[in-house]
Amino acid sequence: MTADASFKKGKRNFNLPVWMVSNYDDPLEIMLKDEKTISRLELEFYGMTYKSEKKVTINKIRSKKIVGYVNSKS
């Protein structure tokens, strides 16, 4: 899926379109429950050596594409 994400670096705010894979459809659910996606976005936005607070917010889901199905109910 494609989403709009924002992050703060220093005193500046950045808004970028991102591509992600997640089991959840709602931006709030992704931020609360999908730690793997949020940590990947933090690594993409901030890098390995950024020492300050890392805060990534997903604002809106732009498009969804079904990549696969899961047999178990999660």
PQR file with spaces between the fields and no chain letter, atoms N, CA, C, O and H, PARSE charges and radii, in Angstrom:
ATOM       1  N    MET     1       0.833   -1.173    0.000 -0.4000 1.5000
ATOM       2  CA   MET     1       0.000    0.000    0.000 -0.0000 2.0000
ATOM       3  C    MET     1       0.879    1.237    0.000  0.5500 1.7000
ATOM       4  O    MET     1       2.038    1.193    0.411 -0.5500 1.4000
ATOM       5  N    THR     2       0.327    2.310   -0.454 -0.4000 1.5000
ATOM       6  CA   THR     2       1.010    3.596   -0.477 -0.0000 2.0000
ATOM       7  C    THR     2       0.345    4.505    0.550  0.5500 1.7000
ATOM       8  O    THR     2      -0.881    4.562    0.645 -0.5500 1.4000
ATOM       9  H    THR     2      -0.615    2.345   -0.788  0.4000 1.0000
ATOM      10  N    ALA     3       1.168    5.213    1.313 -0.4000 1.5000
ATOM      11  CA   ALA     3       0.633    6.073    2.371 -0.0000 2.0000
ATOM      12  C    ALA     3       1.432    7.366    2.438  0.5500 1.7000
ATOM      13  O    ALA     3       2.536    7.465    1.903 -0.5500 1.4000
ATOM      14  H    ALA     3       2.163    5.167    1.236  0.4000 1.0000
ATOM      15  N    ASP     4       0.849    8.354    3.108 -0.4000 1.5000
ATOM      16  CA   ASP     4       1.545    9.601    3.407 -0.0000 2.0000
ATOM      17  C    ASP     4       2.060    9.513    4.837  0.5500 1.7000
ATOM      18  O    ASP     4       1.286    9.288    5.768 -0.5500 1.4000
ATOM      19  H    ASP     4      -0.048    8.274    3.543  0.4000 1.0000
ATOM      20  N    ALA     5       3.358    9.688    5.009 -0.4000 1.5000
ATOM      21  CA   ALA     5       3.968    9.635    6.335 -0.0000 2.0000
ATOM      22  C    ALA     5       4.703   10.940    6.598  0.5500 1.7000
ATOM      23  O    ALA     5       5.201   11.588    5.677 -0.5500 1.4000
ATOM      24  H    ALA     5       3.987    9.870    4.253  0.4000 1.0000
ATOM      25  N    SER     6       4.762   11.311    7.862 -0.4000 1.5000
ATOM      26  CA   SER     6       5.489   12.519    8.237 -0.0000 2.0000
ATOM      27  C    SER     6       6.438   12.179    9.382  0.5500 1.7000
ATOM      28  O    SER     6       6.179   11.289   10.191 -0.5500 1.4000
ATOM      29  H    SER     6       4.358   10.784    8.610  0.4000 1.0000
ATOM      30  N    PHE     7       7.536   12.912    9.421 -0.4000 1.5000
ATOM      31  CA   PHE     7       8.495   12.757   10.501 -0.0000 2.0000
ATOM      32  C    PHE     7       9.168   14.089   10.757  0.5500 1.7000
ATOM      33  O    PHE     7       9.185   14.971    9.898 -0.5500 1.4000
ATOM      34  H    PHE     7       7.746   13.635    8.764  0.4000 1.0000
ATOM      35  N    LYS     8       9.722   14.222   11.951 -0.4000 1.5000
ATOM      36  CA   LYS     8      10.364   15.467   12.359 -0.0000 2.0000
ATOM      37  C    LYS     8      11.846   15.201   12.559  0.5500 1.7000
ATOM      38  O    LYS     8      12.236   14.274   13.269 -0.5500 1.4000
ATOM      39  H    LYS     8       9.708   13.506   12.649  0.4000 1.0000
ATOM      40  N    LYS     9      12.656   16.020   11.927 -0.4000 1.5000
ATOM      41  CA   LYS     9      14.107   15.912   12.066 -0.0000 2.0000
ATOM      42  C    LYS     9      14.627   17.300   12.403  0.5500 1.7000
ATOM      43  O    LYS     9      14.576   18.215   11.581 -0.5500 1.4000
ATOM      44  H    LYS     9      12.340   16.773   11.350  0.4000 1.0000
ATOM      45  N    GLY    10      15.124   17.443   13.612 -0.4000 1.5000
ATOM      46  CA   GLY    10      15.516   18.770   14.084 -0.0000 2.0000
ATOM      47  C    GLY    10      14.269   19.587   14.365  0.5500 1.7000
ATOM      48  O    GLY    10      13.397   19.155   15.119 -0.5500 1.4000
ATOM      49  H    GLY    10      15.166   16.700   14.280  0.4000 1.0000
ATOM      50  N    LYS    11      14.179   20.769   13.760 -0.4000 1.5000
ATOM      51  CA   LYS    11      12.988   21.604   13.916 -0.0000 2.0000
ATOM      52  C    LYS    11      12.105   21.580   12.684  0.5500 1.7000
ATOM      53  O    LYS    11      11.111   22.303   12.621 -0.5500 1.4000
ATOM      54  H    LYS    11      14.888   21.120   13.148  0.4000 1.0000
ATOM      55  N    ARG    12      12.455   20.758   11.700 -0.4000 1.5000
ATOM      56  CA   ARG    12      11.709   20.724   10.440 -0.0000 2.0000
ATOM      57  C    ARG    12      10.819   19.492   10.375  0.5500 1.7000
ATOM      58  O    ARG    12      11.192   18.419   10.851 -0.5500 1.4000
ATOM      59  H    ARG    12      13.263   20.171   11.750  0.4000 1.0000
ATOM      60  N    ASN    13       9.647   19.652    9.785 -0.4000 1.5000
ATOM      61  CA   ASN    13       8.728   18.548    9.543 -0.0000 2.0000
ATOM      62  C    ASN    13       8.779   18.179    8.073  0.5500 1.7000
ATOM      63  O    ASN    13       8.809   19.055    7.208 -0.5500 1.4000
ATOM      64  H    ASN    13       9.344   20.523    9.398  0.4000 1.0000
ATOM      65  N    PHE    14       8.790   16.881    7.787 -0.4000 1.5000
ATOM      66  CA   PHE    14       8.828   16.381    6.424 -0.0000 2.0000
ATOM      67  C    PHE    14       7.614   15.499    6.182  0.5500 1.7000
ATOM      68  O    PHE    14       7.248   14.697    7.041 -0.5500 1.4000
ATOM      69  H    PHE    14       8.767   16.170    8.489  0.4000 1.0000
ATOM      70  N    ASN    15       6.989   15.639    5.021 -0.4000 1.5000
ATOM      71  CA   ASN    15       5.878   14.792    4.601 -0.0000 2.0000
ATOM      72  C    ASN    15       6.293   14.086    3.322  0.5500 1.7000
ATOM      73  O    ASN    15       6.636   14.734    2.333 -0.5500 1.4000
ATOM      74  H    ASN    15       7.287   16.290    4.323  0.4000 1.0000
ATOM      75  N    LEU    16       6.263   12.748    3.339 -0.4000 1.5000
ATOM      76  CA   LEU    16       6.703   11.972    2.190 -0.0000 2.0000
ATOM      77  C    LEU    16       5.723   10.845    1.889  0.5500 1.7000
ATOM      78  O    LEU    16       5.116   10.300    2.811 -0.5500 1.4000
ATOM      79  H    LEU    16       5.984   12.222    4.142  0.4000 1.0000
ATOM      80  N    PRO    17       5.557   10.486    0.622 -0.5600 1.5000
ATOM      81  CA   PRO    17       4.807    9.272    0.296  0.2800 2.0000
ATOM      82  C    PRO    17       5.704    8.054    0.510  0.5500 1.7000
ATOM      83  O    PRO    17       6.875    8.068    0.129 -0.5500 1.4000
ATOM      84  N    VAL    18       5.160    7.012    1.113 -0.4000 1.5000
ATOM      85  CA   VAL    18       5.932    5.797    1.386 -0.0000 2.0000
ATOM      86  C    VAL    18       5.163    4.581    0.897  0.5500 1.7000
ATOM      87  O    VAL    18       3.941    4.606    0.753 -0.5500 1.4000
ATOM      88  H    VAL    18       4.209    7.001    1.423  0.4000 1.0000
ATOM      89  N    TRP    19       5.910    3.522    0.649 -0.4000 1.5000
ATOM      90  CA   TRP    19       5.324    2.244    0.261 -0.0000 2.0000
ATOM      91  C    TRP    19       5.547    1.273    1.399  0.5500 1.7000
ATOM      92  O    TRP    19       6.648    1.199    1.945 -0.5500 1.4000
ATOM      93  H    TRP    19       6.903    3.502    0.766  0.4000 1.0000
ATOM      94  N    MET    20       4.506    0.516    1.770 -0.4000 1.5000
ATOM      95  CA   MET    20       4.632   -0.400    2.896 -0.0000 2.0000
ATOM      96  C    MET    20       3.768   -1.633    2.694  0.5500 1.7000
ATOM      97  O    MET    20       2.824   -1.627    1.904 -0.5500 1.4000
ATOM      98  H    MET    20       3.611    0.576    1.327  0.4000 1.0000
ATOM      99  N    VAL    21       4.103   -2.685    3.417 -0.4000 1.5000
ATOM     100  CA   VAL    21       3.325   -3.917    3.453 -0.0000 2.0000
ATOM     101  C    VAL    21       2.895   -4.122    4.893  0.5500 1.7000
ATOM     102  O    VAL    21       3.727   -4.123    5.800 -0.5500 1.4000
ATOM     103  H    VAL    21       4.870   -2.690    4.059  0.4000 1.0000
ATOM     104  N    SER    22       1.588   -4.298    5.107 -0.4000 1.5000
ATOM     105  CA   SER    22       1.083   -4.459    6.463 -0.0000 2.0000
ATOM     106  C    SER    22      -0.202   -5.270    6.438  0.5500 1.7000
ATOM     107  O    SER    22      -0.900   -5.322    5.426 -0.5500 1.4000
ATOM     108  H    SER    22       0.912   -4.298    4.370  0.4000 1.0000
ATOM     109  N    ASN    23      -0.505   -5.906    7.571 -0.4000 1.5000
ATOM     110  CA   ASN    23      -1.767   -6.628    7.719 -0.0000 2.0000
ATOM     111  C    ASN    23      -2.918   -5.686    8.036  0.5500 1.7000
ATOM     112  O    ASN    23      -4.079   -6.078    7.926 -0.5500 1.4000
ATOM     113  H    ASN    23       0.063   -5.864    8.394  0.4000 1.0000
ATOM     114  N    TYR    24      -2.622   -4.464    8.422 -0.4000 1.5000
ATOM     115  CA   TYR    24      -3.628   -3.513    8.870 -0.0000 2.0000
ATOM     116  C    TYR    24      -3.906   -2.479    7.787  0.5500 1.7000
ATOM     117  O    TYR    24      -3.034   -2.170    6.976 -0.5500 1.4000
ATOM     118  H    TYR    24      -1.678   -4.146    8.511  0.4000 1.0000
ATOM     119  N    ASP    25      -5.133   -1.944    7.779 -0.4000 1.5000
ATOM     120  CA   ASP    25      -5.550   -0.977    6.772 -0.0000 2.0000
ATOM     121  C    ASP    25      -5.652    0.446    7.308  0.5500 1.7000
ATOM     122  O    ASP    25      -5.567    1.401    6.536 -0.5500 1.4000
ATOM     123  H    ASP    25      -5.841   -2.196    8.439  0.4000 1.0000
ATOM     124  N    ASP    26      -5.828    0.600    8.587 -0.4000 1.5000
ATOM     125  CA   ASP    26      -6.036    1.904    9.204 -0.0000 2.0000
ATOM     126  C    ASP    26      -4.689    2.494    9.648  0.5500 1.7000
ATOM     127  O    ASP    26      -3.869    1.770   10.213 -0.5500 1.4000
ATOM     128  H    ASP    26      -5.896   -0.175    9.214  0.4000 1.0000
ATOM     129  N    PRO    27      -4.441    3.786    9.407 -0.5600 1.5000
ATOM     130  CA   PRO    27      -3.163    4.377    9.831  0.2800 2.0000
ATOM     131  C    PRO    27      -2.910    4.269   11.337  0.5500 1.7000
ATOM     132  O    PRO    27      -1.774    4.056   11.759 -0.5500 1.4000
ATOM     133  N    LEU    28      -3.950    4.414   12.137 -0.4000 1.5000
ATOM     134  CA   LEU    28      -3.782    4.314   13.585 -0.0000 2.0000
ATOM     135  C    LEU    28      -3.404    2.894   13.999  0.5500 1.7000
ATOM     136  O    LEU    28      -2.550    2.708   14.866 -0.5500 1.4000
ATOM     137  H    LEU    28      -4.873    4.587   11.794  0.4000 1.0000
ATOM     138  N    GLU    29      -4.038    1.886   13.383 -0.4000 1.5000
ATOM     139  CA   GLU    29      -3.700    0.495   13.690 -0.0000 2.0000
ATOM     140  C    GLU    29      -2.265    0.172   13.286  0.5500 1.7000
ATOM     141  O    GLU    29      -1.567   -0.557   13.991 -0.5500 1.4000
ATOM     142  H    GLU    29      -4.732    2.037   12.679  0.4000 1.0000
ATOM     143  N    ILE    30      -1.830    0.713   12.160 -0.4000 1.5000
ATOM     144  CA   ILE    30      -0.454    0.471   11.721 -0.0000 2.0000
ATOM     145  C    ILE    30       0.526    1.062   12.729  0.5500 1.7000
ATOM     146  O    ILE    30       1.516    0.421   13.079 -0.5500 1.4000
ATOM     147  H    ILE    30      -2.397    1.305   11.587  0.4000 1.0000
ATOM     148  N    MET    31       0.259    2.277   13.195 -0.4000 1.5000
ATOM     149  CA   MET    31       1.171    2.922   14.140 -0.0000 2.0000
ATOM     150  C    MET    31       1.178    2.215   15.496  0.5500 1.7000
ATOM     151  O    MET    31       2.220    2.155   16.150 -0.5500 1.4000
ATOM     152  H    MET    31      -0.545    2.799   12.911  0.4000 1.0000
ATOM     153  N    LEU    32       0.033    1.679   15.929 -0.4000 1.5000
ATOM     154  CA   LEU    32      -0.042    1.054   17.244 -0.0000 2.0000
ATOM     155  C    LEU    32       0.381   -0.411   17.246  0.5500 1.7000
ATOM     156  O    LEU    32       1.017   -0.862   18.199 -0.5500 1.4000
ATOM     157  H    LEU    32      -0.813    1.728   15.398  0.4000 1.0000
ATOM     158  N    LYS    33       0.039   -1.166   16.194 -0.4000 1.5000
ATOM     159  CA   LYS    33       0.203   -2.615   16.235 -0.0000 2.0000
ATOM     160  C    LYS    33       1.310   -3.163   15.349  0.5500 1.7000
ATOM     161  O    LYS    33       1.806   -4.259   15.612 -0.5500 1.4000
ATOM     162  H    LYS    33      -0.478   -0.800   15.420  0.4000 1.0000
ATOM     163  N    ASP    34       1.713   -2.447   14.317 -0.4000 1.5000
ATOM     164  CA   ASP    34       2.674   -2.991   13.361 -0.0000 2.0000
ATOM     165  C    ASP    34       4.062   -2.398   13.609  0.5500 1.7000
ATOM     166  O    ASP    34       4.470   -1.438   12.955 -0.5500 1.4000
ATOM     167  H    ASP    34       1.310   -1.557   14.104  0.4000 1.0000
ATOM     168  N    GLU    35       4.768   -2.986   14.558 -0.4000 1.5000
ATOM     169  CA   GLU    35       6.080   -2.482   14.958 -0.0000 2.0000
ATOM     170  C    GLU    35       7.119   -2.651   13.849  0.5500 1.7000
ATOM     171  O    GLU    35       8.026   -1.830   13.713 -0.5500 1.4000
ATOM     172  H    GLU    35       4.436   -3.766   15.089  0.4000 1.0000
ATOM     173  N    LYS    36       6.986   -3.707   13.064 -0.4000 1.5000
ATOM     174  CA   LYS    36       7.968   -3.978   12.011 -0.0000 2.0000
ATOM     175  C    LYS    36       7.940   -2.892   10.927  0.5500 1.7000
ATOM     176  O    LYS    36       8.993   -2.447   10.470 -0.5500 1.4000
ATOM     177  H    LYS    36       6.249   -4.375   13.175  0.4000 1.0000
ATOM     178  N    THR    37       6.758   -2.472   10.523 -0.4000 1.5000
ATOM     179  CA   THR    37       6.639   -1.434    9.499 -0.0000 2.0000
ATOM     180  C    THR    37       7.142   -0.092   10.019  0.5500 1.7000
ATOM     181  O    THR    37       7.853    0.621    9.311 -0.5500 1.4000
ATOM     182  H    THR    37       5.903   -2.833   10.894  0.4000 1.0000
ATOM     183  N    ILE    38       6.780    0.251   11.240 -0.4000 1.5000
ATOM     184  CA   ILE    38       7.202    1.530   11.808 -0.0000 2.0000
ATOM     185  C    ILE    38       8.717    1.564   11.999  0.5500 1.7000
ATOM     186  O    ILE    38       9.344    2.592   11.746 -0.5500 1.4000
ATOM     187  H    ILE    38       6.202   -0.328   11.815  0.4000 1.0000
ATOM     188  N    SER    39       9.311    0.461   12.439 -0.4000 1.5000
ATOM     189  CA   SER    39      10.768    0.451   12.610 -0.0000 2.0000
ATOM     190  C    SER    39      11.478    0.534   11.263  0.5500 1.7000
ATOM     191  O    SER    39      12.546    1.138   11.172 -0.5500 1.4000
ATOM     192  H    SER    39       8.802   -0.374   12.645  0.4000 1.0000
ATOM     193  N    ARG    40      10.907   -0.060   10.213 -0.4000 1.5000
ATOM     194  CA   ARG    40      11.502    0.049    8.881 -0.0000 2.0000
ATOM     195  C    ARG    40      11.443    1.485    8.379  0.5500 1.7000
ATOM     196  O    ARG    40      12.400    1.975    7.780 -0.5500 1.4000
ATOM     197  H    ARG    40      10.039   -0.551   10.287  0.4000 1.0000
ATOM     198  N    LEU    41      10.319    2.162    8.622 -0.4000 1.5000
ATOM     199  CA   LEU    41      10.200    3.560    8.214 -0.0000 2.0000
ATOM     200  C    LEU    41      11.145    4.460    9.017  0.5500 1.7000
ATOM     201  O    LEU    41      11.725    5.393    8.462 -0.5500 1.4000
ATOM     202  H    LEU    41       9.542    1.764    9.109  0.4000 1.0000
ATOM     203  N    GLU    42      11.303    4.192   10.311 -0.4000 1.5000
ATOM     204  CA   GLU    42      12.257    4.962   11.113 -0.0000 2.0000
ATOM     205  C    GLU    42      13.673    4.790   10.585  0.5500 1.7000
ATOM     206  O    GLU    42      14.431    5.757   10.516 -0.5500 1.4000
ATOM     207  H    GLU    42      10.831    3.434   10.762  0.4000 1.0000
ATOM     208  N    LEU    43      14.033    3.575   10.215 -0.4000 1.5000
ATOM     209  CA   LEU    43      15.363    3.333    9.661 -0.0000 2.0000
ATOM     210  C    LEU    43      15.531    4.031    8.318  0.5500 1.7000
ATOM     211  O    LEU    43      16.602    4.560    8.019 -0.5500 1.4000
ATOM     212  H    LEU    43      13.417    2.789   10.271  0.4000 1.0000
ATOM     213  N    GLU    44      14.471    4.031    7.505 -0.4000 1.5000
ATOM     214  CA   GLU    44      14.529    4.694    6.200 -0.0000 2.0000
ATOM     215  C    GLU    44      14.645    6.210    6.347  0.5500 1.7000
ATOM     216  O    GLU    44      15.419    6.843    5.628 -0.5500 1.4000
ATOM     217  H    GLU    44      13.602    3.601    7.748  0.4000 1.0000
ATOM     218  N    PHE    45      13.891    6.793    7.264 -0.4000 1.5000
ATOM     219  CA   PHE    45      13.874    8.246    7.418 -0.0000 2.0000
ATOM     220  C    PHE    45      15.088    8.774    8.186  0.5500 1.7000
ATOM     221  O    PHE    45      15.667    9.789    7.798 -0.5500 1.4000
ATOM     222  H    PHE    45      13.262    6.280    7.848  0.4000 1.0000
ATOM     223  N    TYR    46      15.477    8.102    9.261 -0.4000 1.5000
ATOM     224  CA   TYR    46      16.492    8.632   10.156 -0.0000 2.0000
ATOM     225  C    TYR    46      17.877    8.017    9.963  0.5500 1.7000
ATOM     226  O    TYR    46      18.878    8.683   10.231 -0.5500 1.4000
ATOM     227  H    TYR    46      15.007    7.278    9.576  0.4000 1.0000
ATOM     228  N    GLY    47      17.962    6.791    9.516 -0.4000 1.5000
ATOM     229  CA   GLY    47      19.253    6.134    9.385 -0.0000 2.0000
ATOM     230  C    GLY    47      19.679    5.479   10.690  0.5500 1.7000
ATOM     231  O    GLY    47      18.954    5.511   11.684 -0.5500 1.4000
ATOM     232  H    GLY    47      17.149    6.250    9.299  0.4000 1.0000
ATOM     233  N    MET    48      20.862    4.888   10.668 -0.4000 1.5000
ATOM     234  CA   MET    48      21.348    4.136   11.830 -0.0000 2.0000
ATOM     235  C    MET    48      21.962    5.037   12.907  0.5500 1.7000
ATOM     236  O    MET    48      21.951    4.672   14.082 -0.5500 1.4000
ATOM     237  H    MET    48      21.450    4.862    9.860  0.4000 1.0000
ATOM     238  N    THR    49      22.490    6.189   12.539 -0.4000 1.5000
ATOM     239  CA   THR    49      23.288    6.977   13.480 -0.0000 2.0000
ATOM     240  C    THR    49      22.534    8.132   14.123  0.5500 1.7000
ATOM     241  O    THR    49      23.134    8.887   14.889 -0.5500 1.4000
ATOM     242  H    THR    49      22.500    6.486   11.584  0.4000 1.0000
ATOM     243  N    TYR    50      21.236    8.303   13.843 -0.4000 1.5000
ATOM     244  CA   TYR    50      20.461    9.403   14.425 -0.0000 2.0000
ATOM     245  C    TYR    50      20.193    9.097   15.891  0.5500 1.7000
ATOM     246  O    TYR    50      19.643    8.042   16.208 -0.5500 1.4000
ATOM     247  H    TYR    50      20.749    7.690   13.221  0.4000 1.0000
ATOM     248  N    LYS    51      20.573   10.002   16.790 -0.4000 1.5000
ATOM     249  CA   LYS    51      20.515    9.739   18.231 -0.0000 2.0000
ATOM     250  C    LYS    51      19.302   10.345   18.925  0.5500 1.7000
ATOM     251  O    LYS    51      18.969    9.931   20.036 -0.5500 1.4000
ATOM     252  H    LYS    51      21.020   10.859   16.532  0.4000 1.0000
ATOM     253  N    SER    52      18.639   11.302   18.311 -0.4000 1.5000
ATOM     254  CA   SER    52      17.540   11.991   18.971 -0.0000 2.0000
ATOM     255  C    SER    52      16.249   11.174   18.848  0.5500 1.7000
ATOM     256  O    SER    52      16.277   10.019   18.423 -0.5500 1.4000
ATOM     257  H    SER    52      18.910   11.638   17.409  0.4000 1.0000
ATOM     258  N    GLU    53      15.146   11.767   19.216 -0.4000 1.5000
ATOM     259  CA   GLU    53      13.852   11.091   19.196 -0.0000 2.0000
ATOM     260  C    GLU    53      13.418   10.790   17.763  0.5500 1.7000
ATOM     261  O    GLU    53      13.475   11.653   16.886 -0.5500 1.4000
ATOM     262  H    GLU    53      15.123   12.705   19.562  0.4000 1.0000
ATOM     263  N    LYS    54      12.984    9.553   17.544 -0.4000 1.5000
ATOM     264  CA   LYS    54      12.512    9.134   16.226 -0.0000 2.0000
ATOM     265  C    LYS    54      10.994    9.002   16.294  0.5500 1.7000
ATOM     266  O    LYS    54      10.468    8.157   17.018 -0.5500 1.4000
ATOM     267  H    LYS    54      12.938    8.852   18.256  0.4000 1.0000
ATOM     268  N    LYS    55      10.300    9.841   15.538 -0.4000 1.5000
ATOM     269  CA   LYS    55       8.840    9.851   15.574 -0.0000 2.0000
ATOM     270  C    LYS    55       8.313    9.830   14.147  0.5500 1.7000
ATOM     271  O    LYS    55       8.530   10.769   13.381 -0.5500 1.4000
ATOM     272  H    LYS    55      10.727   10.528   14.950  0.4000 1.0000
ATOM     273  N    VAL    56       7.619    8.753   13.795 -0.4000 1.5000
ATOM     274  CA   VAL    56       7.033    8.597   12.463 -0.0000 2.0000
ATOM     275  C    VAL    56       5.525    8.547   12.619  0.5500 1.7000
ATOM     276  O    VAL    56       5.011    7.802   13.453 -0.5500 1.4000
ATOM     277  H    VAL    56       7.442    7.990   14.416  0.4000 1.0000
ATOM     278  N    THR    57       4.811    9.334   11.825 -0.4000 1.5000
ATOM     279  CA   THR    57       3.355    9.370   11.853 -0.0000 2.0000
ATOM     280  C    THR    57       2.826    9.055   10.466  0.5500 1.7000
ATOM     281  O    THR    57       3.285    9.624    9.476 -0.5500 1.4000
ATOM     282  H    THR    57       5.229    9.940   11.148  0.4000 1.0000
ATOM     283  N    ILE    58       1.865    8.150   10.396 -0.4000 1.5000
ATOM     284  CA   ILE    58       1.220    7.844    9.123 -0.0000 2.0000
ATOM     285  C    ILE    58      -0.069    8.646    9.070  0.5500 1.7000
ATOM     286  O    ILE    58      -0.949    8.477    9.914 -0.5500 1.4000
ATOM     287  H    ILE    58       1.493    7.688   11.200  0.4000 1.0000
ATOM     288  N    ASN    59      -0.176    9.520    8.075 -0.4000 1.5000
ATOM     289  CA   ASN    59      -1.302   10.440    7.998 -0.0000 2.0000
ATOM     290  C    ASN    59      -2.490    9.855    7.251  0.5500 1.7000
ATOM     291  O    ASN    59      -3.624    9.939    7.722 -0.5500 1.4000
ATOM     292  H    ASN    59       0.539    9.656    7.390  0.4000 1.0000
ATOM     293  N    LYS    60      -2.237    9.264    6.089 -0.4000 1.5000
ATOM     294  CA   LYS    60      -3.346    8.829    5.243 -0.0000 2.0000
ATOM     295  C    LYS    60      -2.885    7.674    4.368  0.5500 1.7000
ATOM     296  O    LYS    60      -1.736    7.635    3.928 -0.5500 1.4000
ATOM     297  H    LYS    60      -1.315    9.196    5.707  0.4000 1.0000
ATOM     298  N    ILE    61      -3.796    6.730    4.117 -0.4000 1.5000
ATOM     299  CA   ILE    61      -3.539    5.640    3.177 -0.0000 2.0000
ATOM     300  C    ILE    61      -4.012    6.099    1.803  0.5500 1.7000
ATOM     301  O    ILE    61      -5.180    6.447    1.627 -0.5500 1.4000
ATOM     302  H    ILE    61      -4.729    6.761    4.474  0.4000 1.0000
ATOM     303  N    ARG    62      -3.110    6.099    0.838 -0.4000 1.5000
ATOM     304  CA   ARG    62      -3.460    6.548   -0.511 -0.0000 2.0000
ATOM     305  C    ARG    62      -4.014    5.426   -1.381  0.5500 1.7000
ATOM     306  O    ARG    62      -5.049    5.609   -2.023 -0.5500 1.4000
ATOM     307  H    ARG    62      -2.162    5.817    0.981  0.4000 1.0000
ATOM     308  N    SER    63      -3.360    4.283   -1.420 -0.4000 1.5000
ATOM     309  CA   SER    63      -3.821    3.182   -2.262 -0.0000 2.0000
ATOM     310  C    SER    63      -3.469    1.856   -1.601  0.5500 1.7000
ATOM     311  O    SER    63      -2.525    1.766   -0.817 -0.5500 1.4000
ATOM     312  H    SER    63      -2.519    4.134   -0.899  0.4000 1.0000
ATOM     313  N    LYS    64      -4.248    0.829   -1.936 -0.4000 1.5000
ATOM     314  CA   LYS    64      -4.032   -0.510   -1.399 -0.0000 2.0000
ATOM     315  C    LYS    64      -3.896   -1.488   -2.550  0.5500 1.7000
ATOM     316  O    LYS    64      -4.589   -1.375   -3.561 -0.5500 1.4000
ATOM     317  H    LYS    64      -5.015    0.903   -2.574  0.4000 1.0000
ATOM     318  N    LYS    65      -3.004   -2.442   -2.390 -0.4000 1.5000
ATOM     319  CA   LYS    65      -2.823   -3.504   -3.365 -0.0000 2.0000
ATOM     320  C    LYS    65      -2.658   -4.799   -2.591  0.5500 1.7000
ATOM     321  O    LYS    65      -1.797   -4.891   -1.716 -0.5500 1.4000
ATOM     322  H    LYS    65      -2.441   -2.534   -1.569  0.4000 1.0000
ATOM     323  N    ILE    66      -3.469   -5.799   -2.900 -0.4000 1.5000
ATOM     324  CA   ILE    66      -3.386   -7.074   -2.206 -0.0000 2.0000
ATOM     325  C    ILE    66      -2.186   -7.835   -2.749  0.5500 1.7000
ATOM     326  O    ILE    66      -2.112   -8.133   -3.941 -0.5500 1.4000
ATOM     327  H    ILE    66      -4.168   -5.725   -3.611  0.4000 1.0000
ATOM     328  N    VAL    67      -1.247   -8.148   -1.857 -0.4000 1.5000
ATOM     329  CA   VAL    67      -0.024   -8.839   -2.251 -0.0000 2.0000
ATOM     330  C    VAL    67      -0.171  -10.336   -2.051  0.5500 1.7000
ATOM     331  O    VAL    67       0.332  -11.116   -2.860 -0.5500 1.4000
ATOM     332  H    VAL    67      -1.308   -7.906   -0.889  0.4000 1.0000
ATOM     333  N    GLY    68      -0.852  -10.755   -0.989 -0.4000 1.5000
ATOM     334  CA   GLY    68      -1.018  -12.176   -0.704 -0.0000 2.0000
ATOM     335  C    GLY    68      -2.073  -12.362    0.364  0.5500 1.7000
ATOM     336  O    GLY    68      -2.652  -11.399    0.867 -0.5500 1.4000
ATOM     337  H    GLY    68      -1.260  -10.122   -0.332  0.4000 1.0000
ATOM     338  N    TYR    69      -2.309  -13.606    0.699 -0.4000 1.5000
ATOM     339  CA   TYR    69      -3.303  -13.950    1.702 -0.0000 2.0000
ATOM     340  C    TYR    69      -2.640  -14.742    2.814  0.5500 1.7000
ATOM     341  O    TYR    69      -1.614  -15.387    2.601 -0.5500 1.4000
ATOM     342  H    TYR    69      -1.839  -14.388    0.291  0.4000 1.0000
ATOM     343  N    VAL    70      -3.236  -14.691    4.015 -0.4000 1.5000
ATOM     344  CA   VAL    70      -2.745  -15.420    5.170 -0.0000 2.0000
ATOM     345  C    VAL    70      -3.789  -16.460    5.525  0.5500 1.7000
ATOM     346  O    VAL    70      -4.982  -16.159    5.558 -0.5500 1.4000
ATOM     347  H    VAL    70      -4.069  -14.167    4.189  0.4000 1.0000
ATOM     348  N    ASN    71      -3.348  -17.688    5.791 -0.4000 1.5000
ATOM     349  CA   ASN    71      -4.286  -18.745    6.129 -0.0000 2.0000
ATOM     350  C    ASN    71      -4.820  -18.605    7.546  0.5500 1.7000
ATOM     351  O    ASN    71      -5.988  -18.907    7.792 -0.5500 1.4000
ATOM     352  H    ASN    71      -2.378  -17.933    5.764  0.4000 1.0000
ATOM     353  N    SER    72      -3.999  -18.158    8.477 -0.4000 1.5000
ATOM     354  CA   SER    72      -4.448  -18.012    9.855 -0.0000 2.0000
ATOM     355  C    SER    72      -5.188  -16.694   10.026  0.5500 1.7000
ATOM     356  O    SER    72      -5.001  -15.755    9.252 -0.5500 1.4000
ATOM     357  H    SER    72      -3.050  -17.913    8.277  0.4000 1.0000
ATOM     358  N    LYS    73      -6.027  -16.638   11.047 -0.4000 1.5000
ATOM     359  CA   LYS    73      -6.767  -15.405   11.334 -0.0000 2.0000
ATOM     360  C    LYS    73      -5.964  -14.590   12.329  0.5500 1.7000
ATOM     361  O    LYS    73      -5.705  -15.038   13.445 -0.5500 1.4000
ATOM     362  H    LYS    73      -6.179  -17.401   11.676  0.4000 1.0000
ATOM     363  N    SER    74      -5.566  -13.377   11.918 -0.4000 1.5000
ATOM     364  CA   SER    74      -4.780  -12.534   12.820 -0.0000 2.0000
ATOM     365  C    SER    74      -5.421  -11.193   13.001  0.5500 1.7000
ATOM     366  O    SER    74      -4.896  -10.351   13.730 -0.5500 1.4000
ATOM     367  H    SER    74      -5.776  -13.012   11.011  0.4000 1.0000
